[in-house]
Amino acid sequence: AVQAKSMALANSIPVNRNVPLSDAAQAKLGKSEVLTKNLNTVDWDTVNEKRSEWNNRWNRMIEQ
């Protein structure tokens, strides 16, 4: 229900594939099969592996 409301109010694409798109949402956003086909996902294993290194780099470069 939350994802359906978010979709209706903010034009966000639901992450749950079982949330049906209303006709209005499909007209505005397109077909969910097409939208989700080209999504990039986060590789959390890599993020977690590199987190300390990236935090140190951020601290060196940004927080000087």
mmCIF file as Biopython writes it, N, C-alpha, C and O atoms, coordinates in Angstrom:
data_model
#
loop_
_atom_site.group_PDB
_atom_site.id
_atom_site.type_symbol
_atom_site.label_atom_id
_atom_site.label_alt_id
_atom_site.label_comp_id
_atom_site.label_asym_id
_atom_site.label_entity_id
_atom_site.label_seq_id
_atom_site.pdbx_PDB_ins_code
_atom_site.Cartn_x
_atom_site.Cartn_y
_atom_site.Cartn_z
_atom_site.occupancy
_atom_site.B_iso_or_equiv
_atom_site.auth_seq_id
_atom_site.auth_asym_id
_atom_site.pdbx_PDB_model_num
ATOM 1   N N  . ALA A ? 1  ? 0.815  -1.196 0.000   1.0 0.0 1  A 1 
ATOM 2   C CA . ALA A ? 1  ? 0.000  0.000  0.000   1.0 0.0 1  A 1 
ATOM 3   C C  . ALA A ? 1  ? 0.863  1.265  0.000   1.0 0.0 1  A 1 
ATOM 4   O O  . ALA A ? 1  ? 0.533  2.252  -0.659  1.0 0.0 1  A 1 
ATOM 5   N N  . VAL A ? 2  ? 1.976  1.224  0.751   1.0 0.0 2  A 1 
ATOM 6   C CA . VAL A ? 2  ? 2.855  2.398  0.821   1.0 0.0 2  A 1 
ATOM 7   C C  . VAL A ? 2  ? 3.489  2.669  -0.537  1.0 0.0 2  A 1 
ATOM 8   O O  . VAL A ? 2  ? 3.552  3.818  -0.975  1.0 0.0 2  A 1 
ATOM 9   N N  . GLN A ? 3  ? 3.957  1.625  -1.202  1.0 0.0 3  A 1 
ATOM 10  C CA . GLN A ? 3  ? 4.603  1.823  -2.496  1.0 0.0 3  A 1 
ATOM 11  C C  . GLN A ? 3  ? 3.606  2.299  -3.547  1.0 0.0 3  A 1 
ATOM 12  O O  . GLN A ? 3  ? 3.954  3.096  -4.418  1.0 0.0 3  A 1 
ATOM 13  N N  . ALA A ? 4  ? 2.391  1.825  -3.471  1.0 0.0 4  A 1 
ATOM 14  C CA . ALA A ? 4  ? 1.365  2.279  -4.411  1.0 0.0 4  A 1 
ATOM 15  C C  . ALA A ? 4  ? 1.060  3.757  -4.186  1.0 0.0 4  A 1 
ATOM 16  O O  . ALA A ? 4  ? 0.892  4.507  -5.147  1.0 0.0 4  A 1 
ATOM 17  N N  . LYS A ? 5  ? 0.988  4.182  -2.922  1.0 0.0 5  A 1 
ATOM 18  C CA . LYS A ? 5  ? 0.742  5.597  -2.621  1.0 0.0 5  A 1 
ATOM 19  C C  . LYS A ? 5  ? 1.917  6.453  -3.067  1.0 0.0 5  A 1 
ATOM 20  O O  . LYS A ? 5  ? 1.729  7.533  -3.627  1.0 0.0 5  A 1 
ATOM 21  N N  . SER A ? 6  ? 3.136  5.964  -2.816  1.0 0.0 6  A 1 
ATOM 22  C CA . SER A ? 6  ? 4.329  6.698  -3.228  1.0 0.0 6  A 1 
ATOM 23  C C  . SER A ? 6  ? 4.371  6.839  -4.744  1.0 0.0 6  A 1 
ATOM 24  O O  . SER A ? 6  ? 4.749  7.886  -5.270  1.0 0.0 6  A 1 
ATOM 25  N N  . MET A ? 7  ? 3.983  5.788  -5.433  1.0 0.0 7  A 1 
ATOM 26  C CA . MET A ? 7  ? 3.945  5.833  -6.890  1.0 0.0 7  A 1 
ATOM 27  C C  . MET A ? 7  ? 2.940  6.882  -7.361  1.0 0.0 7  A 1 
ATOM 28  O O  . MET A ? 7  ? 3.217  7.652  -8.281  1.0 0.0 7  A 1 
ATOM 29  N N  . ALA A ? 8  ? 1.792  6.903  -6.731  1.0 0.0 8  A 1 
ATOM 30  C CA . ALA A ? 8  ? 0.742  7.837  -7.142  1.0 0.0 8  A 1 
ATOM 31  C C  . ALA A ? 8  ? 1.110  9.282  -6.836  1.0 0.0 8  A 1 
ATOM 32  O O  . ALA A ? 8  ? 0.827  10.177 -7.633  1.0 0.0 8  A 1 
ATOM 33  N N  . LEU A ? 9  ? 1.739  9.514  -5.686  1.0 0.0 9  A 1 
ATOM 34  C CA . LEU A ? 9  ? 2.035  10.885 -5.264  1.0 0.0 9  A 1 
ATOM 35  C C  . LEU A ? 9  ? 3.363  11.419 -5.794  1.0 0.0 9  A 1 
ATOM 36  O O  . LEU A ? 9  ? 3.475  12.604 -6.112  1.0 0.0 9  A 1 
ATOM 37  N N  . ALA A ? 10 ? 4.368  10.548 -5.890  1.0 0.0 10 A 1 
ATOM 38  C CA . ALA A ? 10 ? 5.713  11.023 -6.228  1.0 0.0 10 A 1 
ATOM 39  C C  . ALA A ? 10 ? 6.257  10.438 -7.527  1.0 0.0 10 A 1 
ATOM 40  O O  . ALA A ? 10 ? 7.413  10.670 -7.882  1.0 0.0 10 A 1 
ATOM 41  N N  . ASN A ? 11 ? 5.425  9.684  -8.232  1.0 0.0 11 A 1 
ATOM 42  C CA . ASN A ? 11 ? 5.865  9.052  -9.481  1.0 0.0 11 A 1 
ATOM 43  C C  . ASN A ? 11 ? 7.075  8.152  -9.286  1.0 0.0 11 A 1 
ATOM 44  O O  . ASN A ? 11 ? 7.915  8.033  -10.178 1.0 0.0 11 A 1 
ATOM 45  N N  . SER A ? 12 ? 7.165  7.514  -8.114  1.0 0.0 12 A 1 
ATOM 46  C CA . SER A ? 12 ? 8.271  6.598  -7.872  1.0 0.0 12 A 1 
ATOM 47  C C  . SER A ? 12 ? 7.879  5.198  -8.322  1.0 0.0 12 A 1 
ATOM 48  O O  . SER A ? 12 ? 6.718  4.802  -8.223  1.0 0.0 12 A 1 
ATOM 49  N N  . ILE A ? 13 ? 8.844  4.470  -8.808  1.0 0.0 13 A 1 
ATOM 50  C CA . ILE A ? 13 ? 8.600  3.114  -9.277  1.0 0.0 13 A 1 
ATOM 51  C C  . ILE A ? 13 ? 8.686  2.181  -8.077  1.0 0.0 13 A 1 
ATOM 52  O O  . ILE A ? 13 ? 9.683  2.212  -7.355  1.0 0.0 13 A 1 
ATOM 53  N N  . PRO A ? 14 ? 7.679  1.358  -7.841  1.0 0.0 14 A 1 
ATOM 54  C CA . PRO A ? 14 ? 7.721  0.445  -6.696  1.0 0.0 14 A 1 
ATOM 55  C C  . PRO A ? 14 ? 8.844  -0.574 -6.843  1.0 0.0 14 A 1 
ATOM 56  O O  . PRO A ? 14 ? 9.098  -1.064 -7.943  1.0 0.0 14 A 1 
ATOM 57  N N  . VAL A ? 15 ? 9.514  -0.895 -5.746  1.0 0.0 15 A 1 
ATOM 58  C CA . VAL A ? 15 ? 10.550 -1.921 -5.786  1.0 0.0 15 A 1 
ATOM 59  C C  . VAL A ? 15 ? 9.948  -3.313 -5.697  1.0 0.0 15 A 1 
ATOM 60  O O  . VAL A ? 15 ? 10.583 -4.294 -6.083  1.0 0.0 15 A 1 
ATOM 61  N N  . ASN A ? 16 ? 8.738  -3.402 -5.196  1.0 0.0 16 A 1 
ATOM 62  C CA . ASN A ? 16 ? 8.032  -4.671 -5.121  1.0 0.0 16 A 1 
ATOM 63  C C  . ASN A ? 16 ? 7.355  -4.918 -6.465  1.0 0.0 16 A 1 
ATOM 64  O O  . ASN A ? 16 ? 6.478  -4.159 -6.877  1.0 0.0 16 A 1 
ATOM 65  N N  . ARG A ? 17 ? 7.763  -5.971 -7.134  1.0 0.0 17 A 1 
ATOM 66  C CA . ARG A ? 17 ? 7.222  -6.263 -8.470  1.0 0.0 17 A 1 
ATOM 67  C C  . ARG A ? 17 ? 5.741  -6.627 -8.439  1.0 0.0 17 A 1 
ATOM 68  O O  . ARG A ? 17 ? 5.078  -6.615 -9.476  1.0 0.0 17 A 1 
ATOM 69  N N  . ASN A ? 18 ? 5.221  -6.948 -7.263  1.0 0.0 18 A 1 
ATOM 70  C CA . ASN A ? 18 ? 3.817  -7.343 -7.152  1.0 0.0 18 A 1 
ATOM 71  C C  . ASN A ? 18 ? 2.876  -6.162 -6.981  1.0 0.0 18 A 1 
ATOM 72  O O  . ASN A ? 18 ? 1.659  -6.345 -6.955  1.0 0.0 18 A 1 
ATOM 73  N N  . VAL A ? 19 ? 3.416  -4.949 -6.863  1.0 0.0 19 A 1 
ATOM 74  C CA . VAL A ? 19 ? 2.565  -3.762 -6.755  1.0 0.0 19 A 1 
ATOM 75  C C  . VAL A ? 19 ? 2.057  -3.434 -8.154  1.0 0.0 19 A 1 
ATOM 76  O O  . VAL A ? 19 ? 2.847  -3.134 -9.048  1.0 0.0 19 A 1 
ATOM 77  N N  . PRO A ? 20 ? 0.747  -3.489 -8.344  1.0 0.0 20 A 1 
ATOM 78  C CA . PRO A ? 20 ? 0.222  -3.208 -9.685  1.0 0.0 20 A 1 
ATOM 79  C C  . PRO A ? 20 ? 0.289  -1.716 -10.009 1.0 0.0 20 A 1 
ATOM 80  O O  . PRO A ? 20 ? 0.020  -0.868 -9.158  1.0 0.0 20 A 1 
ATOM 81  N N  . LEU A ? 21 ? 0.650  -1.417 -11.246 1.0 0.0 21 A 1 
ATOM 82  C CA . LEU A ? 21 ? 0.646  -0.034 -11.706 1.0 0.0 21 A 1 
ATOM 83  C C  . LEU A ? 21 ? -0.755 0.314  -12.190 1.0 0.0 21 A 1 
ATOM 84  O O  . LEU A ? 21 ? -1.354 -0.424 -12.973 1.0 0.0 21 A 1 
ATOM 85  N N  . SER A ? 22 ? -1.258 1.421  -11.726 1.0 0.0 22 A 1 
ATOM 86  C CA . SER A ? 22 ? -2.562 1.878  -12.207 1.0 0.0 22 A 1 
ATOM 87  C C  . SER A ? 22 ? -2.425 2.310  -13.666 1.0 0.0 22 A 1 
ATOM 88  O O  . SER A ? 22 ? -1.317 2.521  -14.159 1.0 0.0 22 A 1 
ATOM 89  N N  . ASP A ? 23 ? -3.542 2.437  -14.337 1.0 0.0 23 A 1 
ATOM 90  C CA . ASP A ? 23 ? -3.511 2.902  -15.728 1.0 0.0 23 A 1 
ATOM 91  C C  . ASP A ? 23 ? -2.872 4.282  -15.825 1.0 0.0 23 A 1 
ATOM 92  O O  . ASP A ? 23 ? -2.115 4.558  -16.756 1.0 0.0 23 A 1 
ATOM 93  N N  . ALA A ? 24 ? -3.181 5.151  -14.856 1.0 0.0 24 A 1 
ATOM 94  C CA . ALA A ? 24 ? -2.608 6.503  -14.848 1.0 0.0 24 A 1 
ATOM 95  C C  . ALA A ? 24 ? -1.099 6.448  -14.657 1.0 0.0 24 A 1 
ATOM 96  O O  . ALA A ? 24 ? -0.363 7.184  -15.313 1.0 0.0 24 A 1 
ATOM 97  N N  . ALA A ? 25 ? -0.633 5.576  -13.759 1.0 0.0 25 A 1 
ATOM 98  C CA . ALA A ? 25 ? 0.809  5.445  -13.522 1.0 0.0 25 A 1 
ATOM 99  C C  . ALA A ? 25 ? 1.501  4.880  -14.752 1.0 0.0 25 A 1 
ATOM 100 O O  . ALA A ? 25 ? 2.581  5.340  -15.121 1.0 0.0 25 A 1 
ATOM 101 N N  . GLN A ? 26 ? 0.896  3.894  -15.387 1.0 0.0 26 A 1 
ATOM 102 C CA . GLN A ? 26 ? 1.489  3.329  -16.598 1.0 0.0 26 A 1 
ATOM 103 C C  . GLN A ? 26 ? 1.573  4.363  -17.702 1.0 0.0 26 A 1 
ATOM 104 O O  . GLN A ? 26 ? 2.555  4.406  -18.442 1.0 0.0 26 A 1 
ATOM 105 N N  . ALA A ? 27 ? 0.554  5.194  -17.819 1.0 0.0 27 A 1 
ATOM 106 C CA . ALA A ? 27 ? 0.566  6.237  -18.843 1.0 0.0 27 A 1 
ATOM 107 C C  . ALA A ? 27 ? 1.674  7.246  -18.571 1.0 0.0 27 A 1 
ATOM 108 O O  . ALA A ? 27 ? 2.296  7.758  -19.501 1.0 0.0 27 A 1 
ATOM 109 N N  . LYS A ? 28 ? 1.918  7.530  -17.299 1.0 0.0 28 A 1 
ATOM 110 C CA . LYS A ? 28 ? 2.913  8.538  -16.929 1.0 0.0 28 A 1 
ATOM 111 C C  . LYS A ? 28 ? 4.327  7.965  -16.891 1.0 0.0 28 A 1 
ATOM 112 O O  . LYS A ? 28 ? 5.266  8.593  -17.380 1.0 0.0 28 A 1 
ATOM 113 N N  . LEU A ? 29 ? 4.479  6.772  -16.311 1.0 0.0 29 A 1 
ATOM 114 C CA . LEU A ? 29 ? 5.802  6.198  -16.087 1.0 0.0 29 A 1 
ATOM 115 C C  . LEU A ? 29 ? 6.216  5.181  -17.136 1.0 0.0 29 A 1 
ATOM 116 O O  . LEU A ? 29 ? 7.409  4.955  -17.341 1.0 0.0 29 A 1 
ATOM 117 N N  . GLY A ? 30 ? 5.254  4.570  -17.797 1.0 0.0 30 A 1 
ATOM 118 C CA . GLY A ? 30 ? 5.552  3.505  -18.737 1.0 0.0 30 A 1 
ATOM 119 C C  . GLY A ? 30 ? 5.310  2.152  -18.102 1.0 0.0 30 A 1 
ATOM 120 O O  . GLY A ? 30 ? 4.934  2.063  -16.933 1.0 0.0 30 A 1 
ATOM 121 N N  . LYS A ? 31 ? 5.524  1.116  -18.860 1.0 0.0 31 A 1 
ATOM 122 C CA . LYS A ? 31 ? 5.309  -0.247 -18.377 1.0 0.0 31 A 1 
ATOM 123 C C  . LYS A ? 31 ? 6.412  -0.634 -17.399 1.0 0.0 31 A 1 
ATOM 124 O O  . LYS A ? 31 ? 7.589  -0.369 -17.646 1.0 0.0 31 A 1 
ATOM 125 N N  . SER A ? 32 ? 6.032  -1.254 -16.297 1.0 0.0 32 A 1 
ATOM 126 C CA . SER A ? 32 ? 7.008  -1.607 -15.265 1.0 0.0 32 A 1 
ATOM 127 C C  . SER A ? 32 ? 8.044  -2.591 -15.785 1.0 0.0 32 A 1 
ATOM 128 O O  . SER A ? 32 ? 9.199  -2.537 -15.361 1.0 0.0 32 A 1 
ATOM 129 N N  . GLU A ? 33 ? 7.667  -3.486 -16.688 1.0 0.0 33 A 1 
ATOM 130 C CA . GLU A ? 33 ? 8.628  -4.457 -17.220 1.0 0.0 33 A 1 
ATOM 131 C C  . GLU A ? 33 ? 9.760  -3.748 -17.960 1.0 0.0 33 A 1 
ATOM 132 O O  . GLU A ? 33 ? 10.918 -4.156 -17.874 1.0 0.0 33 A 1 
ATOM 133 N N  . VAL A ? 34 ? 9.423  -2.702 -18.675 1.0 0.0 34 A 1 
ATOM 134 C CA . VAL A ? 34 ? 10.423 -1.937 -19.423 1.0 0.0 34 A 1 
ATOM 135 C C  . VAL A ? 34 ? 11.266 -1.103 -18.466 1.0 0.0 34 A 1 
ATOM 136 O O  . VAL A ? 34 ? 12.483 -1.017 -18.623 1.0 0.0 34 A 1 
ATOM 137 N N  . LEU A ? 35 ? 10.627 -0.494 -17.481 1.0 0.0 35 A 1 
ATOM 138 C CA . LEU A ? 35 ? 11.343 0.350  -16.528 1.0 0.0 35 A 1 
ATOM 139 C C  . LEU A ? 35 ? 12.354 -0.449 -15.717 1.0 0.0 35 A 1 
ATOM 140 O O  . LEU A ? 35 ? 13.487 -0.006 -15.526 1.0 0.0 35 A 1 
ATOM 141 N N  . THR A ? 36 ? 11.953 -1.618 -15.242 1.0 0.0 36 A 1 
ATOM 142 C CA . THR A ? 36 ? 12.837 -2.405 -14.382 1.0 0.0 36 A 1 
ATOM 143 C C  . THR A ? 36 ? 13.897 -3.164 -15.164 1.0 0.0 36 A 1 
ATOM 144 O O  . THR A ? 36 ? 14.890 -3.607 -14.586 1.0 0.0 36 A 1 
ATOM 145 N N  . LYS A ? 37 ? 13.708 -3.320 -16.452 1.0 0.0 37 A 1 
ATOM 146 C CA . LYS A ? 37 ? 14.669 -4.061 -17.272 1.0 0.0 37 A 1 
ATOM 147 C C  . LYS A ? 37 ? 16.044 -3.389 -17.285 1.0 0.0 37 A 1 
ATOM 148 O O  . LYS A ? 37 ? 17.066 -4.076 -17.306 1.0 0.0 37 A 1 
ATOM 149 N N  . ASN A ? 38 ? 16.077 -2.070 -17.273 1.0 0.0 38 A 1 
ATOM 150 C CA . ASN A ? 38 ? 17.335 -1.340 -17.402 1.0 0.0 38 A 1 
ATOM 151 C C  . ASN A ? 38 ? 17.811 -0.699 -16.105 1.0 0.0 38 A 1 
ATOM 152 O O  . ASN A ? 38 ? 18.661 0.191  -16.128 1.0 0.0 38 A 1 
ATOM 153 N N  . LEU A ? 39 ? 17.273 -1.143 -14.980 1.0 0.0 39 A 1 
ATOM 154 C CA . LEU A ? 39 ? 17.699 -0.576 -13.703 1.0 0.0 39 A 1 
ATOM 155 C C  . LEU A ? 39 ? 19.095 -1.047 -13.330 1.0 0.0 39 A 1 
ATOM 156 O O  . LEU A ? 39 ? 19.463 -2.194 -13.586 1.0 0.0 39 A 1 
ATOM 157 N N  . ASN A ? 40 ? 19.856 -0.171 -12.735 1.0 0.0 40 A 1 
ATOM 158 C CA . ASN A ? 40 ? 21.136 -0.546 -12.150 1.0 0.0 40 A 1 
ATOM 159 C C  . ASN A ? 40 ? 20.913 -0.816 -10.675 1.0 0.0 40 A 1 
ATOM 160 O O  . ASN A ? 40 ? 20.219 -0.059 -9.996  1.0 0.0 40 A 1 
ATOM 161 N N  . THR A ? 41 ? 21.494 -1.881 -10.187 1.0 0.0 41 A 1 
ATOM 162 C CA . THR A ? 41 ? 21.355 -2.208 -8.776  1.0 0.0 41 A 1 
ATOM 163 C C  . THR A ? 41 ? 22.696 -2.037 -8.078  1.0 0.0 41 A 1 
ATOM 164 O O  . THR A ? 41 ? 23.750 -2.094 -8.711  1.0 0.0 41 A 1 
ATOM 165 N N  . VAL A ? 42 ? 22.645 -1.830 -6.795  1.0 0.0 42 A 1 
ATOM 166 C CA . VAL A ? 42 ? 23.850 -1.644 -5.997  1.0 0.0 42 A 1 
ATOM 167 C C  . VAL A ? 42 ? 24.415 -3.013 -5.631  1.0 0.0 42 A 1 
ATOM 168 O O  . VAL A ? 42 ? 23.688 -3.885 -5.156  1.0 0.0 42 A 1 
ATOM 169 N N  . ASP A ? 43 ? 25.695 -3.193 -5.854  1.0 0.0 43 A 1 
ATOM 170 C CA . ASP A ? 43 ? 26.385 -4.416 -5.448  1.0 0.0 43 A 1 
ATOM 171 C C  . ASP A ? 43 ? 26.852 -4.216 -4.009  1.0 0.0 43 A 1 
ATOM 172 O O  . ASP A ? 43 ? 27.964 -3.742 -3.774  1.0 0.0 43 A 1 
ATOM 173 N N  . TRP A ? 44 ? 26.005 -4.575 -3.052  1.0 0.0 44 A 1 
ATOM 174 C CA . TRP A ? 44 ? 26.288 -4.294 -1.644  1.0 0.0 44 A 1 
ATOM 175 C C  . TRP A ? 44 ? 27.498 -5.052 -1.129  1.0 0.0 44 A 1 
ATOM 176 O O  . TRP A ? 44 ? 28.152 -4.582 -0.198  1.0 0.0 44 A 1 
ATOM 177 N N  . ASP A ? 45 ? 27.822 -6.206 -1.697  1.0 0.0 45 A 1 
ATOM 178 C CA . ASP A ? 45 ? 29.032 -6.918 -1.282  1.0 0.0 45 A 1 
ATOM 179 C C  . ASP A ? 45 ? 30.263 -6.074 -1.589  1.0 0.0 45 A 1 
ATOM 180 O O  . ASP A ? 45 ? 31.167 -5.972 -0.759  1.0 0.0 45 A 1 
ATOM 181 N N  . THR A ? 46 ? 30.305 -5.471 -2.771  1.0 0.0 46 A 1 
ATOM 182 C CA . THR A ? 46 ? 31.428 -4.606 -3.138  1.0 0.0 46 A 1 
ATOM 183 C C  . THR A ? 46 ? 31.442 -3.349 -2.290  1.0 0.0 46 A 1 
ATOM 184 O O  . THR A ? 46 ? 32.501 -2.933 -1.820  1.0 0.0 46 A 1 
ATOM 185 N N  . VAL A ? 47 ? 30.289 -2.740 -2.087  1.0 0.0 47 A 1 
ATOM 186 C CA . VAL A ? 47 ? 30.212 -1.531 -1.258  1.0 0.0 47 A 1 
ATOM 187 C C  . VAL A ? 47 ? 30.751 -1.820 0.135   1.0 0.0 47 A 1 
ATOM 188 O O  . VAL A ? 47 ? 31.568 -1.061 0.657   1.0 0.0 47 A 1 
ATOM 189 N N  . ASN A ? 48 ? 30.301 -2.906 0.734   1.0 0.0 48 A 1 
ATOM 190 C CA . ASN A ? 48 ? 30.748 -3.235 2.088   1.0 0.0 48 A 1 
ATOM 191 C C  . ASN A ? 48 ? 32.231 -3.566 2.132   1.0 0.0 48 A 1 
ATOM 192 O O  . ASN A ? 48 ? 32.915 -3.239 3.102   1.0 0.0 48 A 1 
ATOM 193 N N  . GLU A ? 49 ? 32.725 -4.210 1.094   1.0 0.0 49 A 1 
ATOM 194 C CA . GLU A ? 49 ? 34.144 -4.538 1.020   1.0 0.0 49 A 1 
ATOM 195 C C  . GLU A ? 49 ? 35.004 -3.277 0.911   1.0 0.0 49 A 1 
ATOM 196 O O  . GLU A ? 49 ? 36.078 -3.205 1.508   1.0 0.0 49 A 1 
ATOM 197 N N  . LYS A ? 50 ? 34.539 -2.295 0.159   1.0 0.0 50 A 1 
ATOM 198 C CA . LYS A ? 50 ? 35.305 -1.076 -0.110  1.0 0.0 50 A 1 
ATOM 199 C C  . LYS A ? 50 ? 34.959 0.086  0.815   1.0 0.0 50 A 1 
ATOM 200 O O  . LYS A ? 50 ? 35.580 1.144  0.724   1.0 0.0 50 A 1 
ATOM 201 N N  . ARG A ? 51 ? 33.987 -0.085 1.698   1.0 0.0 51 A 1 
ATOM 202 C CA . ARG A ? 51 ? 33.475 1.024  2.505   1.0 0.0 51 A 1 
ATOM 203 C C  . ARG A ? 51 ? 34.574 1.771  3.264   1.0 0.0 51 A 1 
ATOM 204 O O  . ARG A ? 51 ? 34.631 2.999  3.208   1.0 0.0 51 A 1 
ATOM 205 N N  . SER A ? 52 ? 35.424 1.067  3.952   1.0 0.0 52 A 1 
ATOM 206 C CA . SER A ? 52 ? 36.479 1.716  4.732   1.0 0.0 52 A 1 
ATOM 207 C C  . SER A ? 52 ? 37.424 2.503  3.823   1.0 0.0 52 A 1 
ATOM 208 O O  . SER A ? 52 ? 37.784 3.641  4.125   1.0 0.0 52 A 1 
ATOM 209 N N  . GLU A ? 53 ? 37.818 1.894  2.722   1.0 0.0 53 A 1 
ATOM 210 C CA . GLU A ? 53 ? 38.699 2.564  1.757   1.0 0.0 53 A 1 
ATOM 211 C C  . GLU A ? 53 ? 38.043 3.827  1.207   1.0 0.0 53 A 1 
ATOM 212 O O  . GLU A ? 53 ? 38.688 4.871  1.111   1.0 0.0 53 A 1 
ATOM 213 N N  . TRP A ? 54 ? 36.773 3.737  0.850   1.0 0.0 54 A 1 
ATOM 214 C CA . TRP A ? 54 ? 36.067 4.888  0.289   1.0 0.0 54 A 1 
ATOM 215 C C  . TRP A ? 54 ? 35.852 5.976  1.334   1.0 0.0 54 A 1 
ATOM 216 O O  . TRP A ? 54 ? 35.937 7.164  1.023   1.0 0.0 54 A 1 
ATOM 217 N N  . ASN A ? 55 ? 35.577 5.577  2.565   1.0 0.0 55 A 1 
ATOM 218 C CA . ASN A ? 55 ? 35.434 6.570  3.634   1.0 0.0 55 A 1 
ATOM 219 C C  . ASN A ? 55 ? 36.743 7.320  3.858   1.0 0.0 55 A 1 
ATOM 220 O O  . ASN A ? 55 ? 36.743 8.540  4.022   1.0 0.0 55 A 1 
ATOM 221 N N  . ASN A ? 56 ? 37.856 6.592  3.864   1.0 0.0 56 A 1 
ATOM 222 C CA . ASN A ? 56 ? 39.162 7.236  4.027   1.0 0.0 56 A 1 
ATOM 223 C C  . ASN A ? 56 ? 39.455 8.176  2.860   1.0 0.0 56 A 1 
ATOM 224 O O  . ASN A ? 56 ? 39.965 9.279  3.061   1.0 0.0 56 A 1 
ATOM 225 N N  . ARG A ? 57 ? 39.138 7.749  1.665   1.0 0.0 57 A 1 
ATOM 226 C CA . ARG A ? 57 ? 39.346 8.599  0.490   1.0 0.0 57 A 1 
ATOM 227 C C  . ARG A ? 57 ? 38.491 9.858  0.586   1.0 0.0 57 A 1 
ATOM 228 O O  . ARG A ? 57 ? 38.978 10.954 0.311   1.0 0.0 57 A 1 
ATOM 229 N N  . TRP A ? 58 ? 37.228 9.718  0.972   1.0 0.0 58 A 1 
ATOM 230 C CA . TRP A ? 58 ? 36.327 10.862 1.163   1.0 0.0 58 A 1 
ATOM 231 C C  . TRP A ? 58 ? 36.932 11.820 2.183   1.0 0.0 58 A 1 
ATOM 232 O O  . TRP A ? 58 ? 36.986 13.029 1.956   1.0 0.0 58 A 1 
ATOM 233 N N  . ASN A ? 59 ? 37.382 11.277 3.295   1.0 0.0 59 A 1 
ATOM 234 C CA . ASN A ? 59 ? 37.958 12.116 4.345   1.0 0.0 59 A 1 
ATOM 235 C C  . ASN A ? 59 ? 39.186 12.874 3.846   1.0 0.0 59 A 1 
ATOM 236 O O  . ASN A ? 59 ? 39.366 14.047 4.174   1.0 0.0 59 A 1 
ATOM 237 N N  . ARG A ? 60 ? 40.024 12.217 3.062   1.0 0.0 60 A 1 
ATOM 238 C CA . ARG A ? 60 ? 41.217 12.880 2.518   1.0 0.0 60 A 1 
ATOM 239 C C  . ARG A ? 60 ? 40.852 13.964 1.512   1.0 0.0 60 A 1 
ATOM 240 O O  . ARG A ? 60 ? 41.408 15.062 1.552   1.0 0.0 60 A 1 
ATOM 241 N N  . MET A ? 61 ? 39.930 13.666 0.619   1.0 0.0 61 A 1 
ATOM 242 C CA . MET A ? 61 ? 39.651 14.561 -0.500  1.0 0.0 61 A 1 
ATOM 243 C C  . MET A ? 61 ? 38.622 15.643 -0.186  1.0 0.0 61 A 1 
ATOM 244 O O  . MET A ? 61 ? 38.739 16.765 -0.678  1.0 0.0 61 A 1 
ATOM 245 N N  . ILE A ? 62 ? 37.633 15.327 0.611   1.0 0.0 62 A 1 
ATOM 246 C CA . ILE A ? 62 ? 36.508 16.237 0.805   1.0 0.0 62 A 1 
ATOM 247 C C  . ILE A ? 62 ? 36.574 16.963 2.143   1.0 0.0 62 A 1 
ATOM 248 O O  . ILE A ? 62 ? 36.325 18.166 2.213   1.0 0.0 62 A 1 
ATOM 249 N N  . GLU A ? 63 ? 36.904 16.245 3.186   1.0 0.0 63 A 1 
ATOM 250 C CA . GLU A ? 63 ? 36.837 16.832 4.526   1.0 0.0 63 A 1 
ATOM 251 C C  . GLU A ? 63 ? 38.119 17.528 4.958   1.0 0.0 63 A 1 
ATOM 252 O O  . GLU A ? 63 ? 38.287 17.817 6.143   1.0 0.0 63 A 1 
ATOM 253 N N  . GLN A ? 64 ? 38.996 17.795 4.058   1.0 0.0 64 A 1 
ATOM 254 C CA . GLN A ? 64 ? 40.303 18.381 4.376   1.0 0.0 64 A 1 
ATOM 255 C C  . GLN A ? 64 ? 40.201 19.406 5.450   1.0 0.0 64 A 1 
ATOM 256 O O  . GLN A ? 64 ? 41.209 19.996 5.837   1.0 0.0 64 A 1 
#
